[in-house]
Amino acid sequence: MRAVVFERFGEPAEVREVPDPRPAEHGVVVRVEATGLCRSDWHAWMGHDPDVVLPHVPGHELAGVVAETGSRVTRWKAGDRVTVPFVCGCGSCPSCAAGDHQVCERQTQPGFTHWGSFARYVALEHADVNLVGVPDDLSYATAASLGCRFATAFRAVVHQGRLAAGEWVAVHGCGGVGLSAVMIAAASGARVVAVDVSPRALELARRFGAAECVDAARVPDTAEAVRELTGGGAHLSLDALGSPATCAASVNGLRRRGRHVQVGLLPSRDGSTPVPLARAIALELELLGSHGMAAHAYPAMLEMVRSAAVRPDLLVTSTITLDDAPAALAALGTAPGAGVTVIEPWA
């Protein structure tokens, strides 16, 4: 099969022929019909994830058709339309037993712990625990975006963030995750302040329901701008990009007893990121992480999609071929972009 492969971190990837994957006893092989291009893939390419072993095929947001099943798979068969969370649980550890597959102690992640979906086929483990059926009326391109950015945003806003209608929500970084969070928060009755350096990203954020927008390229103190626009600070704030500046701005833009959810990855040389904890103590802020969403939690999100309360299809702003993927992957480091780019490996 054809796949995007890189041999060294940070050096150009290439499209070449590699062996087709085979399913584990508890797993499946999926024929990839669409896969998202995510900033997390860039982090893997740069060597920021210790699970990545070279040579490597990135890609973790995918939708497609089951091509082959392992002998112990009971819920799925060849021909089924499926997607999958980017965190695949084992189904048997204490975390999975508690329903917290997204923090499984033996988790696997396509595109990180093993070869991913920038390819015609991808192997997925513990299929009966992790696969999610894709409705016939949902396109593969839309379904691919659910596995990481949209599901991650949904859990960050609804579950971890405990959003209540009427609250102010600040979203720092309006790429795929951030725009998903804007859409979900607005559909849930929140008033949203979107923060980004890109006029195009802010334009999309307003289109998807943001009540206010802050151009971080023009405003010297985005946290202060958020506090002014919200009359004292956001009730809930998300760092959907992942940088020391956006993390600090998210925390500093909260009102008393506000909730910060860290969604974007925060790589650093020593593994630490400065966080304004003095403010967190003084205002009794909550600082939370959010790491994807388990397959069993998808029904509520899919119902919002089915009812058109949210429109993840509108987030897909470009479609590229597998041959375009290496350059697009490298470009994420300097131009994360607005909206969602989907790779169609068959094109």
Secondary structure, 3 states (H helix, E strand, C coil): CEEEEECCCCCCCEEEECCCCCCCCCCEEEEEEEEEECHHHHHHHHCCCCCCCCCECCCCCEEEEEEEECCCCCCCCCCCEEECCCCECCCCCHHHHCCCHHHCCCCECECCCECCCCECEEEECCHHHHCEECCCCCCHHHHHHHHHHHHHHHHHHHHHCCCCCCCEEEEECCCHHHHHHHHHHHHCCCEEEEEECCHHHHHHHHHCCCCEEEECCCCCCHHHHHHHHCCCCEEEEEECCCCHHHHHHHHHCEEEEEEEEECCCCCCCCCCCCCCHHHHHHCCCEEEECCCCCHHHHHHHHHHHHCCCCCHHHHEEEEEEHHHHHHHHHHCCCCCCCCEEEEECCC
